[in-house]
Amino acid sequence: MSDQQPPSVVDPPARPELRRSLGVLDGIAIAASSTAATTSIGIGLGVTAGIVGLHLPAIMLLAFLPILGIAGAYSRLNKVEPNAGNGYVWVGRSLTPWLGFMVGWVNIVAVVAFLAYTTAVTGSALLQLAGDAGVHRVGGLALDPGSTAQTTAVGIVVLVAVTLTAVTGIRTAARLQAGLLVFEYVVLLGFCGYGIVTGPHDFSLSWFDPFAIPSASALAQGLLLSVFCYWGFESAFTVNEEVRDPRDASRAGIITLCTMLGLFLLGSIAFQRVLSEEELAGHGAQGLAFFGERLASQPWAALPLIALMFSAVASLQAGVIPTARGMFAMSRDRTLGPVWSKVSPRYGTPAAGTMLIGALAVAVAVLALVIPRLADMIMATVNAVGIVVALSYALTALAAAVRFRALLREDLWQGVRAVVLPTLSALALLGLGGYLGWSFYTSADHFEVSADNGWFLLSTPLAMIASGFVAAAWARWVRKSPYFRTGKGTDADAPQLLVTSR
């Protein structure tokens, strides 16, 4: 009798596996890079100030409250069911597969839109640096960091480079991002701290008063813009299958979120101490560069701009990584095509999917050229992404509330944390998204491809959501994915996922 055990006992089911090599610090590097605090401060604060005026600290604090509830939901769900698909699997299992697929889908299209937007931001930073170095023309072309065409062309080169880096391995990418983050934060903390101490504008407690924001629609839009700034902390949960301990993903996500709050408050106070309301709102994508020039002369004034460039590059890579892994999980369930779950035998990463994400982002970046001004393109993208991200967060929080509802009977305090807070956070985000969508609809009487046309601003997130239902129908009735019968991901109950593989 042979002493060799049957293959069914020795080997796990045949399926692609990702390598487990990440720790909590790697997760923080990926989540922090995806959140891109320097980019959010350098660009998002100016955009948000154009909506809420000198109340940036108030809006950042207010937006943090529902996001904290969302983070708690992610953490609890991750502890009981770590999975690369996270919200896609959790919502599909606890609510309905259709909504679960929608969460996975809107995250994909939102990240692709974000990558296109960040591609242009990266190009703008590089063109500004070229101008600071005295390079204002190339051949007969005058370099313009406010041109969508020029910034997109330069940014696409960078996007291709970081996509190739992401293919070679997530740990390589995490190490690169950690190095970039150290430089960014040193520069950010130094300049913001100096600005708070020396800024010419008096500090005011009214900056923290949300009731002083001009209108309800400004409050709603400002909150969703701030939600966009916090977006990305959940990237730590999308590499669940590549961490040594699933609890590390939860720690990384929560630590990143709290760090972002501190940085956003520091940045918003520093900006308002140094810049007037008109200067804040008027410089848009060049806000951080202008802030640096007000505090120092060259070459020191270029440091914030270099930090912005590093942040944009890191967020490009951090956007590619979790999206490819979310699509990896969906491909395993046959809700997406098999190409997304092909793992490189050399690097142990979903290389084909990573390359395709980069290619899709390039295509969307080219399509964005219909909006000639970079500032307008940024505003349109951020509004659209803010709405669909709010929807994704809200559905994930509701999934947590449904899944842990029994805790209300067993332990009231734990029930409040696991059920009540996520529910309130979800309702807040759904209400904000709905109100903002309605305000967009009533603000215009015709459609125009313009960042100040309400129908255009509303049509973009609606198109993202509608395309998700089309893709879900295809997966349900053409691919005949088993996910739509159970809502469970392929690996929802597979214990071998928790075993370290190297």
N, C-alpha and C positions, 0 to 999 in steps of 0.2 A: 504494500500500500504506500502510495506516495505521501511524503510529509508536506507537500506543497498545498497550501490552502487554496480554496476556490477563488478565482479572480473577484467574485462578487464580494468576498469578505475583505480581501487585501486592498483592492482598488476602489476609490470613489467613483461615482458615475462619470462617464466620459463627458467632459465639459471644459471649456476654457477656464483657466485659473490665472489670477493676477498674483504677483509676488508680494509677500508681506515683509516690508522692511522699514516702515515708517514709525516714528515715535511721536509724542505729543508736540515736541518742538517743530518737527517737520509739518505736522498738521497746522500749527499756528502760522508757520511761514506761508503755507499755501492759502489758508483762509485770509490772512492779513493782506497778502498780495492780491487776492481776488477782490477784497473789499476796497483796496487801493485808497488808503486814507489821504495820501498826498495828492492824488488826482482829484478826489472828492473835495478836499479843502481848496486846492488850487483852481478848480473850475466850478464845482458844485456850489460852493459858498456864494460866488458871484451870481450864479443863476438863481439861487434861492433868495438872495437879498433883493433881486429884482421883483420878487413876489411878496416877501414879508417885510421888507425894509430892514431896519436895525433891530431885528428880533431873532437873529440866527441862534444864539444860545437857547432861547425859549423853544424854538421849533425842533432843535436837535434833542433837547431833553424830552420834549413831548413825544417825539417819534420813537425814542428809545423804549418807552413803556410798553407799547404793544409788541415791539420787536423782542423785548426781554421775555414776554409771555410765549412768543413763537419759539425762541431759543430753548426755553424750558420744555416745550412740546417735542422739539427735535431731540433733545437730550434723553428724555424718557423713552421715546420710541426707539432711539438708537440702542439703548441699553437692552431692550427686550428683543429687538430684531435688527441687528446691524446688517445693512445691505447697501450695495453701491447705488441702487435705485432710490433709496430713502423715500422721499415724498411720493414718488410714483408707486412704490410697493405699499407704503403705509396707508395712503388714502385709498388705494384700490382694495385693500383688505378690509379696512374699517368702514368705509363709506360705500363706494361703488367703483368697479373697474373703469367706468367711463370717466369719472372724475379723477381717478388715479392716473389714467393715461393723460388726461388734460394737464395735470400737474407736471408730469414728465415732459410733455410737449411744449408747454409755455416756457418752461425753464430752458429748453433747447433754443427756441426761437428768440427768447429774450437775450440769451448769451450771445447768439449770433449777431443780433442787433447791437449789443454792447461791444462786441469785438470790432464791428464796423466803426462804431463811434470812437472807440479807443484807438483804433488805427489812425484815424484823422487827428486825434489829440496828440498821439506820439509824433506824427509828422509835423504838427504845428510846433511842438516843443523843439524838435530838431531844426526847423527853419528859423525859429527865434534864436536858438544858439548860434546858428550860422550868421545871423544878423549881428549878434553881439561880437562875433569873431571878425566882423568886417566883410563878410561875404553876403552881398546883397543881390548879386546877379550871377546867373550861370548861363554863359553864352549870351543870347539876346533876351533871356527870360528874367524878369524882375521877381525875386523871391517874395512871396506874400504868405505869412503864417495864418492869415485869415481866410485864405482861399481853400475851399473844400477840395478842389481838383488837385492842387499841389500837395496839400497835407495828406490826402489819401494816397497819392502816388508814392510819397516817401514812406508813409506808414505801412503800406503793403509789403515793402521790402523787409521791414522789421518783423511784421507778422509772419512772413514765410520763415524767417530765421528762428523765431521763438517756437513755431510749430515743429520744426525739425528738432529743436532741443527737447521739446516735450515728448517726442517719439522715443528718444534714447533712454528714457527712464524717469520716473516720477521723483526718485531720490536726487538725481542730478538736477532736476528742475527745482526741487525744494532747496537744495544747497545754493543754487544761483539766486533764488528769490530771497533767501536769508541774508546773503551778502548785500543785495540791493536794498533790503529793508533797513539794515543797520545804517547805511549811508543816508537814506531818506529821512529816517527818524532823527538822526543826529542833526541834520540840516533843519528839519522842520521844528524840532524842539528849540534849537538855538535861535532861529529867526523869530519864531512866535514868542518865545520868552523875551527876547530883546524888544520886540514890538509892544508887548504888554507893558514893559517897564518904561519905554521911551515914547510911546505913541502920543501924538498931540491932542487927540480927542479924549475927553473925560469919560471915565467908566461910569455906567449908569445901570442901576438895578432894573430899569424899565426894559433893558435888553432881554431879561428873563421873564417878562410878562406876556404870556400868550394872548391875553385878552386885549392887548394893544395892537394886535395884528389887524391890518386895515379892514378885512372882510372875511366872511365865512368861506368864500371860494378861495381867497388867498391862503387861509389857514389850511384848507383841504389840499390845495396844490402844493403848498410848502411842506406839509406832512408827507405827501407821496414822494416829493423830491428828496426829502430826508430819508425815507424808507429806501429809496434808491441808493443813497450814500451808504447805508448800513448793509445793503445787499451784498452777499458774498461770504458772510461768516459761516454759512452752512456748507461751504466748500469742504470744510474739514470732515463733514459727514459723508461726502461723496467718494472718499477714498477709504471707506470702512474695510474693504477687503484687502487693503494693502498696509494696514496698521497692525502692529504686533498685538495690541490690546484694544478692542472696540471702545473701551472707556476713554482711551486717549483722544478719540475723535470728539467726544462730548466735552472733555476738558479744553481741547483746542478751540472748539467753537465758542464756548462761553468766555474764555480768556480773551479771544480776539474781539468779541463784541464789546466787552467792557473796556478794552484798550481803545477801541474806536470811539467810544463815547468820550473818553478823556481827551483824545486827540482832536475830535470835532469841537469840543468846548474850548479847548486851548486855541485852536485855529480861529474859531468864530470871534472870540474875545479879542485876539490879537489883530485880526483884520479890522474890526470895528474901532479899535484904539488907533490904528494907523491910517485907515482910509475912510473917507466920507461915504455916505449912502450912495451918492452919484458915482463916485469912483468905484465902489464895490459892484454896483449893477452895470456899470458901463464898460468894464474890461473883460467880462466873460472868460473865454478860453485863455486870455493872457493875464488873468487876475493875479496868479502867484508871481509871475515875472514882474508885474508892476509893483506888487507888495515888496519884493526884494529890492527893486530899484529905489523905493522910498526909504529903505533902511540902510542901504550900503551902496558904495560905488563899485564899479567893475575893478577886478574880476570877481569880487565877493558876491556882487548882486546876481551873478549867473548861477550861484549854487542852488537856490530854490528851483530854478528852471531845470537844472540837471537832475535834481531830486524828482521833479515832476516827470521828466523823461524816463527815469528809472522806474518810477511807480507805474507809468503807462506800459512800459515794456513788461514789467512783472505781472501786471493785471491781464495783459494779452495772454501770456503763458498760463496764468492761473485760470483764465476763462476757458482755454482750450482743454486743460486737464480734467476738471470735474465734468464737463459736458460730455466728453468722449466716454467717461466712465458711466455716466447716467445712461447714455445710449447703449453702452455695453450691456447694462442690466436689462434694458428694454429689448435688445436683440436676442438675449437668451430666452426671452419669453415669446419670441416671434411676433412681438408688436411692431418691431422694426426689422429691416432686412438683415441677413446673416453677416454682411460685410462689417457691421458695427461691433461684432463680437469676435472678430478675428484677432488673435493675440500673436504678436511677433515672437517667434521662438528665440530670437537673439536678445531682445530687450525685455520681454515679459510684459509688454504694454499693448493696449488696443491701437496699434500703430496706424492701421488703415482708417479707423474711425477718427483718430486724431488729425490725420492729414485731410480727411474730408471736411471736418469742422473748419479747419483753416481755409480750405477752398471755398466753402459756403460763405464764410465771413468776408473773404475777398470779393465775392460776387455781390454781396449786400453793400459793401463799401462802395463799389462801383455804381450800384443803383442809387446810392445816396447822393450822387453827384447832381441829381435833379434839384437839390437845395444848394445853391451856390455859396452861401455864407456859412462858414463853420459854426458860428454862434447859433444860427437858426437850426442847423442840423442837430447840434447838441441838444437844444431845447426840445425838438420834436422827438428825438430818441429817448431822452430821459423821461419825458411824460409818458410815452408808450410803455417803456419798460417798467416804470413805477407802477402802473395800473396792473399789468400782468403779474408782476412779482407779488404785489399785494394779494392778488387772487390765489397764487400758489401758496403763499404763507398762510393765508386764512384757511384754505382747505386742509393743509397739513395740521394746523392747530385743531381744527374740528375733528380730524381723524384721531388725534391724541385724546380729545375729550370723550369721544365715543369709546375708544379702546379701554380707557381707564375709569370709566364712569362708576364701576363697582366700588372704587375707593371712597366715594362719597358716603357709602354705608359702612365701610370698614374703618376708615380713619378720616375724620372730617378735615383736619389740616392738610393731609396729603391729598385729599379729594379736591380741596380748594386750589392747591398748587397744580394738580394734574388735570383738572377738569374746568374749574371756574375761570382761572386766569387765561388759559388758552382760548376758551370760548369768548371771553370778553375781548381778547386781542383780535380774534378772527372777525368778530362783529364790527369792531372799530375799523379794521382794514377794509372789509367789504363795504361798510358805510361810506368811508372816504372815497373808495374807488367809484362807487355808484354816484355819489354826489358830484365828484369831479367830472365823470362822464356826462352827467346831465348838464352841468355848467358848460361843458364844451359844446354840447348839442344846441343849447339855447343861445350861445354866443355868436352864432353865424346863421346866415340864411342861404348860403351857397357853398359849394366845395371848391377849394383851391389848394394846390400844393404849396403850402406856406406854413411856417411855424406859428403864425398868429391866427390861423384859420381853425376854429373849433372843430368843424366837421373833419378836417384832415387829421387833427390831433386825436379825435375819437376813432376814426376809421382804422388807424394803424393797430391799436390793441385789439379792436374787434376782428380785424383780419387775422391777427395772430391766434385768437381764440377759435374763430371759425375754421381755420385750417386744421386745428387740432381735432375738431369733430370729424372732418373729412378723413384725416389720417387714422382716427380711431375706428371709423366705419370700415376702412380698408383692412385694418388689422383684424377686426372682428369677423368680417364675412369673406374676405379674400384670403388672408393669411391663416384664418381660423385659429387664432392664438388662444391657447388654454387660459391665458390670463383673464379673458373676459368671462370665463365661467366661475373662476374662484377669486380673482383679485389678488391672488398670491403670486409673488415673484417666484422664479424657478428655485431660488435658494432660500425662500422664506423660512423653511424648516430644516435646512441641510446643516447638520452639525459639523461636517468637514470644513465649512467655511471658517470656523473658529480655530482651526488647527494651523499653526504657523508652517508655512512652506517657504523655502528659500531657493 
